[in-house]
Amino acid sequence: MSYLKLFRKEALRHQYQTQEFGKSVIQQSHMLDKAIVIMFIAFGLLIFFALVYPFVSREQLNLEAHESNYFPIVSPVPVVVERHLNMDGSRINREQVIVQVRSFDAKSQLEQVDLLKSNESGTYFAMVNSGSTAQAFQTIAKVLRINEDHLFFFSLTGTKPDQIQPGQVVNLRAGSLWARGKVHSVIGPFQQGRINVGIQLQLPYEPGVLHPSADVRLELNVKRNNFFALIKEG
């Protein structure tokens, strides 16, 4: 092969590589242009949503069950609670034996064992531990009254005026236990960040959420101002 043919072959190969490189550069330029357009569209949508739509966050408020939800189990004399005959959160019937206690008769100087019964049907919760002493009329246990509508009453703290409205969907949480419900009624005036509410729970729910000693939080969704309004307020 002559030098002239080799030169022409090399020149053609170089020209082909140059053309391929040019095409690659053009393709990369088009891809970059598309990426920039997509970025501007995404940024525009972000600005639009920030201007139009408010932020929704979840707020927690302190909730305390009202005494009207329960029937108290008491003794007119001091007793030692020997044992509870039902587990916390279990259902009991009217006139069912629920607690075994031991008392001291001052006249006969003798100890006697008594069995306490419930005057109402409901859900049982112990308030005094087994082996502990309960003073006269101290609450030994509480029975959550049966309520076909599953409507219970609470005292709510940490709220703002008009923040709680009938029909609002809320969650109740006590540790790992939870219940979903709806605000049925708002009762009485708003005083020092406290208000009384009726909440109708939806089945199924954990009875432990309604334990008289449970640390319960009420969760509700709160709509905040849009992003730029929040910046302006800050």
Long-range contacts (C-beta under 8 A, 24 or more apart in sequence): 50-226, 50-227, 50-228, 51-226, 51-227, 51-228, 52-226, 53-226, 54-223, 54-224, 54-225, 54-226, 55-223, 55-224, 55-225, 55-226, 55-227, 55-230, 56-221, 56-222, 56-223, 56-224, 57-221, 57-222, 57-224, 58-219, 58-220, 58-221, 58-222, 59-219, 59-220, 59-221, 59-222, 60-173, 60-217, 60-218, 60-219, 61-156, 61-157, 61-158, 61-159, 61-217, 61-218, 61-220, 62-156, 62-157, 62-158, 62-216, 62-217, 62-218, 63-154, 63-155, 63-156, 63-172, 63-216, 63-217, 63-218, 64-154, 64-155, 64-156, 64-157, 64-216, 65-152, 65-153, 65-154, 65-210, 65-212, 65-214, 65-216, 66-152, 66-153, 66-154, 66-155, 66-196, 68-153, 69-144, 69-145, 69-152, 69-153, 69-210, 70-125, 70-142, 70-143, 70-144, 70-145, 70-212, 71-118, 71-119, 71-120, 71-122, 71-142, 71-143, 71-145, 72-139, 72-141, 72-142, 73-98, 73-99, 73-116, 73-118, 73-139, 73-140, 73-141, 73-142, 73-143, 74-137, 74-138, 74-139, 74-140, 75-101, 75-103, 75-114, 75-116, 75-134, 75-136, 75-137, 75-138, 75-140, 76-136, 76-137, 77-103, 77-136, 78-103, 78-104, 78-133, 78-134, 78-135, 78-136, 79-103, 79-114, 79-133, 79-134, 79-140, 80-131, 80-132, 80-133, 80-134, 81-128, 81-129, 81-130, 81-131, 81-132, 81-133, 81-134, 81-140, 82-113, 82-130, 82-131, 83-130, 84-124, 84-126, 84-130, 84-141, 86-124, 87-124, 88-124, 88-125, 88-126, 88-208, 88-211, 89-123, 89-124, 89-125, 89-206, 89-207, 89-208, 89-211, 90-123, 90-124, 91-121, 91-122, 91-123, 91-124, 92-118, 92-121, 92-122, 92-123, 92-124, 92-143, 93-118, 93-121, 94-118, 94-119, 94-120, 94-121, 95-119, 98-124, 98-141, 99-140, 99-141, 101-134, 101-140, 116-140, 118-143, 120-145, 120-146, 121-146, 122-146, 123-207, 123-210, 125-211, 125-212, 125-213, 127-212, 127-213, 142-212, 144-207, 144-210, 149-200, 150-181, 150-200, 150-201, 150-202, 150-203, 150-205, 151-184, 151-198, 151-199, 151-200, 151-201, 152-198, 152-199, 152-201, 152-210, 153-187, 153-196, 153-197, 153-198, 153-199, 154-196, 154-197, 154-198, 154-199, 154-216, 154-218, 155-194, 155-195, 155-196, 156-194, 156-195, 156-196, 156-197, 156-218, 157-193, 157-194, 158-193, 159-190, 159-193, 159-194, 159-195, 160-193, 161-190, 163-222, 164-195, 164-197, 164-220, 168-220, 169-220, 169-221, 170-199, 170-218, 170-219, 170-220, 171-218, 171-219, 171-220, 172-199, 172-201, 172-205, 172-209, 172-216, 172-217, 172-218, 172-219, 173-209, 173-216, 173-217, 173-219, 174-206, 174-208, 174-209, 174-211, 174-214, 174-215, 174-216, 174-217, 175-214, 175-215, 177-206, 177-208, 177-209, 177-214, 178-205, 178-206, 178-209, 179-205, 179-206, 179-209, 179-210, 180-205, 181-205
